[in-house]
């Protein structure tokens, strides 16, 4: 569908696009007197920005044997997508313990 408000722009502003949209442009060249043939570019699909995790920490900071351990982090997605099933892996003495995959809270006495 033609987007007339972007006619004659060489750059499309990022706020004009949204994920999964398909964009392309056409150009009709002119030498000052006559127009040439209309041509169409290839198309692009607007992608998804990868989410980010930051400020990772385990709490409590000084756990006792009786304390559960909690995975804490800040989630951010530039596209505004809510957090899905983030992949969490726990390691004991640098060894991955796969049976705890996906848990935000690790039960005490492990």
Beta strands, then each sheet from edge to edge (+ up, - down):
strand 1: 22-23
strand 2: 26-30
strand 3: 35-40
strand 4: 44-45
strand 5: 52-59
strand 6: 69-76
strand 7: 91-92
strand 8: 95-96
strand 9: 105-106
sheet 1: 1+ 4-
sheet 2: 2+ 3-
sheet 3: 5+ 6- 9+
sheet 4: 7+ 8-
end
